[in-house]
Amino acid sequence: MLLKVCGATSRDDTALLAEAGVDLIGLWHGVPGGPADLSPRRFAALARRCRTVAVPADRAAPEPVLVTFLRDPAAIGGAARAAGVQWLQLHGYQPPGVVAAIKRRWPETTVVKVLHVAGDACVERPLLASYQRAGTDLFLFDAIGEGGQVGSTGLSLDPDVVIDLAEATRLPFLVAGGLSAANRSRYEKVAAHPRFAGADVDTAARDLTGAFCAESVGSIRRHWSAAPDMEEVG
């Protein structure tokens, strides 16, 4: 299972997350007004830091992920290439054509397209097949906040809605939206799904001051990496 933590803004953040066993570190760039948005220079510096941070010999360094609302394929790909980043998370409402353009020019990239869920409705549901044909590698299911807030809302998705959406696709998927160590048992069926790829967290990885907390991240890692209770799943 992949564990992704989003919103790193400093070298200390990347070091703490790497030590805690995170696989993917989300770095915001092109997220206007976002509290963790990074300049191109800062984004590139932290991406390099992710790849070079010290980790135990039996573990790979975390992979940096460009998390962006940008819609111009050239701008997205250019920022990623300048930073040496191969994982792209299209977190806004970028259409399938943006994915197709990126994959045509940079086929080696891993494109994660966020699917925005409000209640039991997915905004992009009519476009699922188009995103798949365009070359999307993974979907990420996330909850829309009140007033349409996108990303880092802390709101939880209904597990049944997640399963229904997963069955409407054929790609591996990550799940976000208020995930924590404490609510892992609620998502037994999700974690048992054959195409479940991992969890994406932000709020639950932080302490009361808003700083990343190694203990919280480690607890999420342990709980979400545990094998599902198949008796409960059944």
TORKOL-4160 file (C-alpha; in steps of 0.2 Angstrom, whole numbers, padded with zeros to 4 digits, m for minus):
234
<pt num="1" X="0000" Y="0000" Z="0000"/>
<pt num="2" X="0006" Y="0017" Z="m0004"/>
<pt num="3" X="0005" Y="0031" Z="0009"/>
<pt num="4" X="0005" Y="0049" Z="0002"/>
<pt num="5" X="0006" Y="0064" Z="0013"/>
<pt num="6" X="0001" Y="0081" Z="0005"/>
<pt num="7" X="0007" Y="0099" Z="0008"/>
<pt num="8" X="0025" Y="0098" Z="0013"/>
<pt num="9" X="0033" Y="0115" Z="0012"/>
<pt num="10" X="0050" Y="0114" Z="0020"/>
<pt num="11" X="0066" Y="0103" Z="0021"/>
<pt num="12" X="0061" Y="0098" Z="0039"/>
<pt num="13" X="0044" Y="0092" Z="0032"/>
<pt num="14" X="0052" Y="0080" Z="0019"/>
<pt num="15" X="0064" Y="0073" Z="0032"/>
<pt num="16" X="0051" Y="0070" Z="0045"/>
<pt num="17" X="0039" Y="0062" Z="0032"/>
<pt num="18" X="0053" Y="0051" Z="0024"/>
<pt num="19" X="0058" Y="0045" Z="0042"/>
<pt num="20" X="0040" Y="0041" Z="0046"/>
<pt num="21" X="0039" Y="0029" Z="0030"/>
<pt num="22" X="0029" Y="0039" Z="0018"/>
<pt num="23" X="0030" Y="0033" Z="0000"/>
<pt num="24" X="0024" Y="0049" Z="m0009"/>
<pt num="25" X="0026" Y="0067" Z="m0004"/>
<pt num="26" X="0013" Y="0079" Z="m0012"/>
<pt num="27" X="0021" Y="0096" Z="m0016"/>
<pt num="28" X="0009" Y="0110" Z="m0021"/>
<pt num="29" X="0013" Y="0121" Z="m0036"/>
<pt num="30" X="0000" Y="0130" Z="m0046"/>
<pt num="31" X="m0013" Y="0130" Z="m0032"/>
<pt num="32" X="m0017" Y="0149" Z="m0031"/>
<pt num="33" X="m0021" Y="0154" Z="m0013"/>
<pt num="34" X="m0016" Y="0137" Z="m0007"/>
<pt num="35" X="m0008" Y="0138" Z="0010"/>
<pt num="36" X="0006" Y="0125" Z="0004"/>
<pt num="37" X="0008" Y="0133" Z="m0013"/>
<pt num="38" X="0026" Y="0133" Z="m0018"/>
<pt num="39" X="0036" Y="0144" Z="m0030"/>
<pt num="40" X="0044" Y="0135" Z="m0045"/>
<pt num="41" X="0061" Y="0137" Z="m0037"/>
<pt num="42" X="0055" Y="0131" Z="m0020"/>
<pt num="43" X="0045" Y="0117" Z="m0028"/>
<pt num="44" X="0061" Y="0111" Z="m0037"/>
<pt num="45" X="0071" Y="0112" Z="m0022"/>
<pt num="46" X="0060" Y="0101" Z="m0011"/>
<pt num="47" X="0057" Y="0089" Z="m0025"/>
<pt num="48" X="0076" Y="0086" Z="m0025"/>
<pt num="49" X="0076" Y="0085" Z="m0006"/>
<pt num="50" X="0063" Y="0071" Z="m0007"/>
<pt num="51" X="0074" Y="0060" Z="m0018"/>
<pt num="52" X="0090" Y="0063" Z="m0008"/>
<pt num="53" X="0084" Y="0063" Z="0010"/>
<pt num="54" X="0092" Y="0049" Z="0021"/>
<pt num="55" X="0081" Y="0034" Z="0024"/>
<pt num="56" X="0085" Y="0016" Z="0031"/>
<pt num="57" X="0094" Y="0005" Z="0019"/>
<pt num="58" X="0079" Y="m0006" Z="0017"/>
<pt num="59" X="0067" Y="0008" Z="0011"/>
<pt num="60" X="0067" Y="0019" Z="m0005"/>
<pt num="61" X="0067" Y="0038" Z="m0003"/>
<pt num="62" X="0049" Y="0045" Z="m0005"/>
<pt num="63" X="0044" Y="0050" Z="m0022"/>
<pt num="64" X="0039" Y="0069" Z="m0025"/>
<pt num="65" X="0022" Y="0072" Z="m0032"/>
<pt num="66" X="0017" Y="0088" Z="m0041"/>
<pt num="67" X="0000" Y="0093" Z="m0035"/>
<pt num="68" X="m0007" Y="0106" Z="m0046"/>
<pt num="69" X="m0023" Y="0115" Z="m0052"/>
<pt num="70" X="m0013" Y="0121" Z="m0068"/>
<pt num="71" X="m0023" Y="0117" Z="m0084"/>
<pt num="72" X="m0009" Y="0120" Z="m0097"/>
<pt num="73" X="0000" Y="0104" Z="m0101"/>
<pt num="74" X="0016" Y="0113" Z="m0106"/>
<pt num="75" X="0016" Y="0122" Z="m0089"/>
<pt num="76" X="0013" Y="0106" Z="m0080"/>
<pt num="77" X="0025" Y="0096" Z="m0089"/>
<pt num="78" X="0038" Y="0110" Z="m0089"/>
<pt num="79" X="0037" Y="0112" Z="m0070"/>
<pt num="80" X="0039" Y="0093" Z="m0067"/>
<pt num="81" X="0053" Y="0091" Z="m0079"/>
<pt num="82" X="0063" Y="0106" Z="m0071"/>
<pt num="83" X="0061" Y="0098" Z="m0054"/>
<pt num="84" X="0064" Y="0080" Z="m0060"/>
<pt num="85" X="0047" Y="0075" Z="m0055"/>
<pt num="86" X="0038" Y="0060" Z="m0063"/>
<pt num="87" X="0022" Y="0059" Z="m0053"/>
<pt num="88" X="0009" Y="0072" Z="m0057"/>
<pt num="89" X="m0007" Y="0074" Z="m0048"/>
<pt num="90" X="m0020" Y="0084" Z="m0057"/>
<pt num="91" X="m0030" Y="0090" Z="m0042"/>
<pt num="92" X="m0042" Y="0103" Z="m0051"/>
<pt num="93" X="m0055" Y="0100" Z="m0064"/>
<pt num="94" X="m0042" Y="0098" Z="m0079"/>
<pt num="95" X="m0051" Y="0089" Z="m0093"/>
<pt num="96" X="m0046" Y="0072" Z="m0101"/>
<pt num="97" X="m0037" Y="0082" Z="m0115"/>
<pt num="98" X="m0024" Y="0089" Z="m0103"/>
<pt num="99" X="m0020" Y="0071" Z="m0097"/>
<pt num="100" X="m0019" Y="0065" Z="m0116"/>
<pt num="101" X="m0007" Y="0080" Z="m0120"/>
<pt num="102" X="0004" Y="0076" Z="m0105"/>
<pt num="103" X="0005" Y="0057" Z="m0109"/>
<pt num="104" X="0009" Y="0061" Z="m0127"/>
<pt num="105" X="0024" Y="0072" Z="m0123"/>
<pt num="106" X="0030" Y="0064" Z="m0107"/>
<pt num="107" X="0024" Y="0046" Z="m0108"/>
<pt num="108" X="0035" Y="0041" Z="m0093"/>
<pt num="109" X="0025" Y="0051" Z="m0081"/>
<pt num="110" X="0013" Y="0044" Z="m0069"/>
<pt num="111" X="m0003" Y="0054" Z="m0070"/>
<pt num="112" X="m0015" Y="0054" Z="m0055"/>
<pt num="113" X="m0032" Y="0062" Z="m0058"/>
<pt num="114" X="m0042" Y="0067" Z="m0044"/>
<pt num="115" X="m0061" Y="0063" Z="m0044"/>
<pt num="116" X="m0071" Y="0076" Z="m0034"/>
<pt num="117" X="m0085" Y="0068" Z="m0023"/>
<pt num="118" X="m0099" Y="0078" Z="m0015"/>
<pt num="119" X="m0110" Y="0067" Z="m0005"/>
<pt num="120" X="m0113" Y="0052" Z="m0016"/>
<pt num="121" X="m0110" Y="0061" Z="m0032"/>
<pt num="122" X="m0094" Y="0062" Z="m0042"/>
<pt num="123" X="m0092" Y="0077" Z="m0053"/>
<pt num="124" X="m0081" Y="0069" Z="m0066"/>
<pt num="125" X="m0091" Y="0052" Z="m0067"/>
<pt num="126" X="m0097" Y="0055" Z="m0085"/>
<pt num="127" X="m0079" Y="0057" Z="m0090"/>
<pt num="128" X="m0072" Y="0042" Z="m0082"/>
<pt num="129" X="m0070" Y="0032" Z="m0098"/>
<pt num="130" X="m0062" Y="0048" Z="m0107"/>
<pt num="131" X="m0049" Y="0050" Z="m0093"/>
<pt num="132" X="m0044" Y="0031" Z="m0094"/>
<pt num="133" X="m0042" Y="0032" Z="m0113"/>
<pt num="134" X="m0032" Y="0048" Z="m0111"/>
<pt num="135" X="m0019" Y="0038" Z="m0101"/>
<pt num="136" X="m0023" Y="0042" Z="m0083"/>
<pt num="137" X="m0013" Y="0030" Z="m0072"/>
<pt num="138" X="m0022" Y="0031" Z="m0056"/>
<pt num="139" X="m0038" Y="0040" Z="m0049"/>
<pt num="140" X="m0038" Y="0048" Z="m0032"/>
<pt num="141" X="m0055" Y="0050" Z="m0024"/>
<pt num="142" X="m0057" Y="0065" Z="m0013"/>
<pt num="143" X="m0071" Y="0075" Z="m0005"/>
<pt num="144" X="m0077" Y="0092" Z="m0010"/>
<pt num="145" X="m0079" Y="0104" Z="0005"/>
<pt num="146" X="m0093" Y="0115" Z="0009"/>
<pt num="147" X="m0093" Y="0129" Z="m0004"/>
<pt num="148" X="m0084" Y="0119" Z="m0016"/>
<pt num="149" X="m0067" Y="0118" Z="m0007"/>
<pt num="150" X="m0055" Y="0106" Z="m0016"/>
<pt num="151" X="m0041" Y="0098" Z="m0007"/>
<pt num="152" X="m0036" Y="0096" Z="0012"/>
<pt num="153" X="m0054" Y="0097" Z="0018"/>
<pt num="154" X="m0053" Y="0084" Z="0031"/>
<pt num="155" X="m0070" Y="0078" Z="0026"/>
<pt num="156" X="m0073" Y="0059" Z="0025"/>
<pt num="157" X="m0080" Y="0049" Z="0010"/>
<pt num="158" X="m0093" Y="0036" Z="0012"/>
<pt num="159" X="m0085" Y="0019" Z="0010"/>
<pt num="160" X="m0099" Y="0013" Z="m0001"/>
<pt num="161" X="m0098" Y="0028" Z="m0012"/>
<pt num="162" X="m0079" Y="0024" Z="m0014"/>
<pt num="163" X="m0083" Y="0006" Z="m0019"/>
<pt num="164" X="m0096" Y="0011" Z="m0031"/>
<pt num="165" X="m0085" Y="0023" Z="m0039"/>
<pt num="166" X="m0070" Y="0011" Z="m0040"/>
<pt num="167" X="m0082" Y="m0002" Z="m0048"/>
<pt num="168" X="m0086" Y="0011" Z="m0062"/>
<pt num="169" X="m0067" Y="0012" Z="m0066"/>
<pt num="170" X="m0053" Y="0000" Z="m0071"/>
<pt num="171" X="m0039" Y="0009" Z="m0064"/>
<pt num="172" X="m0030" Y="0008" Z="m0047"/>
<pt num="173" X="m0036" Y="0021" Z="m0035"/>
<pt num="174" X="m0030" Y="0031" Z="m0020"/>
<pt num="175" X="m0042" Y="0037" Z="m0007"/>
<pt num="176" X="m0041" Y="0054" Z="0002"/>
<pt num="177" X="m0054" Y="0063" Z="0012"/>
<pt num="178" X="m0052" Y="0063" Z="0031"/>
<pt num="179" X="m0042" Y="0047" Z="0032"/>
<pt num="180" X="m0034" Y="0043" Z="0049"/>
<pt num="181" X="m0028" Y="0029" Z="0060"/>
<pt num="182" X="m0044" Y="0030" Z="0070"/>
<pt num="183" X="m0056" Y="0027" Z="0056"/>
<pt num="184" X="m0046" Y="0014" Z="0047"/>
<pt num="185" X="m0059" Y="0000" Z="0052"/>
<pt num="186" X="m0073" Y="0010" Z="0043"/>
<pt num="187" X="m0064" Y="0007" Z="0026"/>
<pt num="188" X="m0061" Y="m0012" Z="0027"/>
<pt num="189" X="m0070" Y="m0015" Z="0011"/>
<pt num="190" X="m0061" Y="m0001" Z="0002"/>
<pt num="191" X="m0044" Y="m0008" Z="0008"/>
<pt num="192" X="m0049" Y="m0025" Z="0003"/>
<pt num="193" X="m0053" Y="m0020" Z="m0015"/>
<pt num="194" X="m0041" Y="m0028" Z="m0028"/>
<pt num="195" X="m0037" Y="m0011" Z="m0036"/>
<pt num="196" X="m0035" Y="m0001" Z="m0019"/>
<pt num="197" X="m0017" Y="0007" Z="m0021"/>
<pt num="198" X="m0016" Y="0017" Z="m0005"/>
<pt num="199" X="m0021" Y="0032" Z="0006"/>
<pt num="200" X="m0018" Y="0050" Z="0004"/>
<pt num="201" X="m0018" Y="0061" Z="0020"/>
<pt num="202" X="m0015" Y="0079" Z="0026"/>
<pt num="203" X="m0025" Y="0084" Z="0041"/>
<pt num="204" X="m0023" Y="0068" Z="0050"/>
<pt num="205" X="m0004" Y="0069" Z="0048"/>
<pt num="206" X="m0002" Y="0085" Z="0058"/>
<pt num="207" X="m0003" Y="0090" Z="0076"/>
<pt num="208" X="m0014" Y="0103" Z="0084"/>
<pt num="209" X="m0002" Y="0117" Z="0078"/>
<pt num="210" X="m0004" Y="0111" Z="0060"/>
<pt num="211" X="0014" Y="0104" Z="0059"/>
<pt num="212" X="0017" Y="0087" Z="0053"/>
<pt num="213" X="0019" Y="0074" Z="0067"/>
<pt num="214" X="0030" Y="0059" Z="0065"/>
<pt num="215" X="0019" Y="0049" Z="0078"/>
<pt num="216" X="0003" Y="0053" Z="0068"/>
<pt num="217" X="0011" Y="0048" Z="0052"/>
<pt num="218" X="0018" Y="0032" Z="0059"/>
<pt num="219" X="0001" Y="0027" Z="0066"/>
<pt num="220" X="m0008" Y="0030" Z="0050"/>
<pt num="221" X="0006" Y="0019" Z="0041"/>
<pt num="222" X="0004" Y="0005" Z="0053"/>
<pt num="223" X="m0015" Y="0005" Z="0053"/>
<pt num="224" X="m0018" Y="0007" Z="0034"/>
<pt num="225" X="m0004" Y="m0006" Z="0030"/>
<pt num="226" X="m0012" Y="m0019" Z="0041"/>
<pt num="227" X="m0021" Y="m0033" Z="0031"/>
<pt num="228" X="m0040" Y="m0030" Z="0030"/>
<pt num="229" X="m0051" Y="m0041" Z="0042"/>
<pt num="230" X="m0059" Y="m0052" Z="0029"/>
<pt num="231" X="m0072" Y="m0058" Z="0041"/>
<pt num="232" X="m0078" Y="m0040" Z="0043"/>
<pt num="233" X="m0077" Y="m0037" Z="0025"/>
<pt num="234" X="m0088" Y="m0052" Z="0021"/>
